[in-house]
Amino acid sequence: MIRILVNGALGKMGAETVKAVSGDAGLVLVAKTDATDELLHIIKETKPEVAVEFTHPACVKKNVELLLRAGVRPVVGTTGLSAADLADLDVIARSCNLGVLVAPNFAIGAVLMMKFAATAAQYMPRVEILEFHHDQKADAPSGTAVKTADLIAETYEKINDVVLDEKELVVGARGGTYRNIPIHSIRLPGFVASQEVIFGGLGQTLKLRHDSISRDSFMPGVLIAIRKVQEITGLVYGLENVL
């Protein structure tokens, strides 16, 4: 039985994680924490082996550092960590001889969508990303969109290499650009998490889309991550790297 702490348990993703962990015979939920709790004190009392972190971009790095130094392996679904943050946490994890698994998206379908996008980038010269989330999401673009752009750019470094002859009549109309890829972030009630990757080539387009209709879509990936994080040392970024 793996002893689990869920941090951010009062949030929507945290609450769903509590349900998933409680329903898994191989896991035992030893603690549920949120912003008003003294995290280190509860860790000392309950002795979790793995902590699932679904809190807020403003505090996620501090929380992960605390978990590692307390001897707990974090599984992180909170987005907002920069490349420098990830590098710092990797150093800390290795110094503690522990693993950290950071996943921008735990939905298996979303992981497949990112994988297919990286494959398509070898054959289609232009791409843009549209991501859709609920209107309470704290950051933009989403971690999934950033990760998708990274995978595309690493596969084909000349993506979107031709400069378009265009002018924005409204600032931001063409979205934000990351790794030479336009990303458009939509925030509306009714969405959970969706993403569309649109490739363009000579006389054709290719659309790859994933929709999470409910938050339980993320739970199989979370449960996989809980088990896999015990097998790694250092930081792994992306669920696809442990599947």
Secondary structure, 3 states (H helix, E strand, C coil): CEEEEEECCCCHHHHHHHHHHHCCCCEEEEEEECCCCCHHHHHHHHCCCEEEECCCCCCHHHHHHHHHHCCCEEEECCCCCCHHHHHHHHHHHHHCCCEEEECCCCCHHHHHHHHHHHHHCCCCCEEEEEEEECCCCCCCCCHHHHHHHHHHHHHCCCCCCCCCCCCCCCCCCCCEEECCEEEEEEECCCCCEEEEEEEEECCEEEEEEEEECCHHHHHHHHHHHHHHHHHCCEEEECHHHCC
